[in-house]
Amino acid sequence: MHRTADISLTALAPVVWGSTYLVTTETLPDGFPLTVAALRALPAGLLLLVMTRSLPPRALFGRLLVLGALNFAVFWACLFVAAYRLPGGAAATLGALQALMVIGFARWFLGTAIQAVSVLAAIFGVLGVALLLLGSDTGYDLIGILAAICGTVSMAAGTVLSRKWQPQVPVLSFTAWQLTAGGLLLLPVALLAEPSLPPLTATNLLGLVWLGLIGAAATYGLWLRGIARLGPSPVAMLGMLSPVTAVVLGWVWLGESLTAVQLAGAAIVLASIWVGQTAARRAEIAPATLRGRRGHRAGGQGR
């Protein structure tokens, strides 16, 4: 029951992130991706710092800069470059490769065993996202593809290192430190690379509040909590809920079409996520069962 609750809470993060494209295109001024990314990360991080009243120890500064760069600064910068240069379907499909990359990084950084079932679930998940999003408008742009791959690698590495470097502090403090670090790294780049924002309307501010408070502060706290409790690989599979949510919102909010192929893709994604979570649960239970049997045999010999 606890694991089911952890999965459900963690899944809220990618579900909310699925609204990012809709909120960005419908509420924010066009042409300021780095500025928007900085305004999404830094105010949210500072707010959490005030709420938690905790500053990171100096010994963690280096790691927090790396995590802030991987999970926010580099990831979001590449994400927006890919979004501008590639059709949404192509960018999201490349982003879905994150689950496979996390499996590899988890083996490298954490020594986690690679399970064939988890690899197959991740591959079928990518296939499902492709069916869900790819269309005839898919174009080839080398810079866009490289940016999408770079962003995917960045987030995958950040996900695994967040587990490896998780300090013994409340998850909101860890979230605040990473968001603040990412925002501080993004801010000077945005100021140098982009013109000043025009006067913001009430709609613009509402969009920024949603992306910052809900789409960053709250959801990344749930994401990091899930990484700590469930492990990087199962959490990365949940990330595939984001494109599913985006398609549903486009259908409901924008009146976009929803084809049989897209429905099949969504079903494959959901099935892949279920298989990935089941495989992770079995991998978690197996060592405990083996230890219990060994203990039982040792106890019998003692008697």
N, C-alpha and C positions, 0 to 999 in steps of 0.2 A: 504493500500500500504506500509506504514512504517513497519508494522508487517511482511509482506511478505519479504521485504528487510532484516529485522533483521534475519528472519529464514534462508534466503539464505546465508547471510554472516556467521552466526553461523555454518551452515551445512558444510561450507568449512573446518572447523577444523577437524571433524571426517573423512571427505573424504581424507584429507591429511594424517591423522593418519593411514588410511588404507594402506598407502605405507610403514609404519614402518618395517613390517616383511620383505618385499622385499628388502628394502634398507639395513637392518641389515644383512640379509643372503647373499646378493650379493656384498656388498661393504666393510663390516667391518670384522676385525679379530674375529675369533670364541673364545669363552671362557672368555670374559671380560664384562659380563652384567652390573655389578655395576659401573665399570669404564666408560663404554659407557654412562650409565645413568647420571653419574656425569658430563661427558664432554658434554652431551646434555643440562643439566640444567644450570650449573654454568656460562659458557661463554655467553650463551644467556641472562641470568639474568644480568650479569655485563655489557654487551653491551647495554641492555635497560636502565640500570642505567645511563650510560654515555649519551645516547640519551635523556633521560627525565630530567637528571640533578636534580634528586629528591631522597632524602633519607627518609626512613620512620621515623616518630616520635617515640621516645623511648617508648611511651605508647602502640604502636602497636607491639612491638617486640615479645611478647608472642603469640599473635594471628597469626602473620606471620610465626612463627616457626611451629605452629600447622598446618596452611594451607600448608606451604611448605612440611611438613612431609606427610600430607594426600594426597595432589594432585600430589606430585612428589616423595619424598624419599621412603615412604612406598609403594605407588602405583607402581612405576616403579620397585622397588626391587622385590615385589611379582609378578609383571607381568613377569619379566624375569625368576624367579624360576618356575612359572607355565609353561612358554613357553618351558623350558628345560625338564620338567618332564611330561608334558601332550601333547597329540596331539593338534595341533592348533585349531581344531574344538571344542574340549572339553573346552579348556581355553576360547575361544571366547564366547561360549554358556554360561558359568558361568559368564563371564564379562557382558553379555547382561542383567543379572539380576539387573544390576545397576539401570535401569529405575524404577523397582519396589522398590528398596531400597530407591531411592531418594524420591518417593512418601511418604514412611513411615517417612523418616528423615524430609521432609518438613512439615509434620503434627506435628512432635515432636518439631522441632526447630523454625518453623515459624508460626505454627498454621494454615497451609493451609488445607482447606477441602479436603478430599479424594473423588474423583469422580470415580464411578464404571466404567464409560467408559474409563477413563485413565488407570485404573488397567487392564481392559480387553485388551486394546491396548498394554500395556506393556507385558502381558502374551503371546499374539499372536506374538508379536515381538520376544520374546525369542524362541517361537516355530519356527518362520521363520528362525532365525539364526541357530537353531539346524538342520533344513532341509538343510540349505545352506552349513553347514560345517561339521556336524558329519558324520563319515563314519565307516567302519568296523575296522579301525585301532585304534578306541578309546580304550584306556586302563585305568586301574584303578590304581591311585597312590595317596595315602592319602596325602602325603606332597604337591604334585602338586595341588590337589583339595583344600586343606586348603589355600595354597598360592593364588590361583585364587579367592577364596571367600574373603580372607583378602584384597586383592587388590581391589576387587569390592566394599567392604564395605568402604575402605579407600577413594576411589574416589567419592563414593556416598556422604559420609559425607563431604568431601571437597567441593563438588559442592554446597551443601546446605549452609554450613557455609560461603562460599565465598559470597553468597547472604546476609546472616545475618550480616556479618562483613564488607561488602563493605564500605570503607571509601569514603569521598567526595573528591576523587582525580581522575585524568585521569586514564583510564583503563590500559594504558601502564605502568604507575608507579606501579599500583597494581600488574600487571603481573611481572614486574621486581623484585619487592620485594619478591614475592612468589617463583619465579624461583631461585633467589639468595639464599633464605633460604633453599630451597630443595637441591640445589647443594652443599651448605656448610654442610648440614647434610649427604649427600651421600659420599662426598669426603673422610673423614677419614675412613668410613666403607670400601670403595673400596680399599684404600691404605693398610688397614690391611688384608682384605679378599682375595685379588687377586694379582697375580704377576704383574710386570711392563709390560706395553704394548710394543710389538715389534716396530721397526721403522715403521712409518706409510707411506704408499704409497699415491700417488695422488688420487687414487680411495678411499682409506680409508678417507682421508681428505674431499673429496667431499661428501661422505656419512655423515660424522659428521656435515658438514656445512648444509646439507639438514635437518638432524634431529634437529640440534640446532636452526638455523635461521628460517627455514620454519616450521618444525615440533614441535617447542617449542615456540620461541619468538613471531612469527606472529600468529600462530593458537591458542595458549592459550590466547592471547589478544582477539581474536575474541570469544573464548569460554566464557571468563569472561564477555565480553561485552554482550553476549547473555544471560547469567545468570541474569545480572542486568536488562536487558530490557524485557526478555520473562518469566523469572522464572526458577527455577531448574528443575521441572518435564518435561516441553516441551523440554528443552535443552537436558536432559538425553535421551529422546526418539531419538533425532537426533544422539546420539552416536552410534546407531545401523547401521548407514551408513558406519561405519568403516569396519566391516567384509564384507559388500557388495562390497566395493571398493577393499578390499584385494583379494576377489575371482575374480573380473573383471581383476585386474592387473595380477594375476596368469594366467588367461586365455590368456590375450593379450601379456604379456611380457615373460612368462615362457612356454607358450604352454600347460598349464594344461587343463584337460577336464572340460566341463561344462554340467552337466546332466539336464534332465527335472526336477528332484527333486530339484536341486539347483536353477533352474529358478523359480520354485514354491515358494521356501523359500525366494528368493529375492523379489518376488512380495508380499508375506505376510509381509515382513519387511517394504517395502515401504508403503503398505496400512496401517499398524499399525502406522507408523510415521504420516501419513496424518490424521488418526483418532485422534491420540494423540494431534496434533496441533489444529485440529478443536475443540476438547473438551476443550482445554485450552482457545481458543479464545471465545467460548461461555461462559465459566466460568468468563472470564474477562468482557464480555459485560453485563451479567445478572445483577450484582450489579449496574452498571451505569444506565441501563434502569430502574431498580426499583427506584433508587434515582430520576431519571427524572420524573417518574410518581408521586412520592410523592411530589416533588416540584411543579408539575403542579396542583395537588389537593390543595396544600396549597395556591398556587397563586389564584386559583379559589375561595377559601373560603375568601381570603383577599379582592377580588374584590366585 
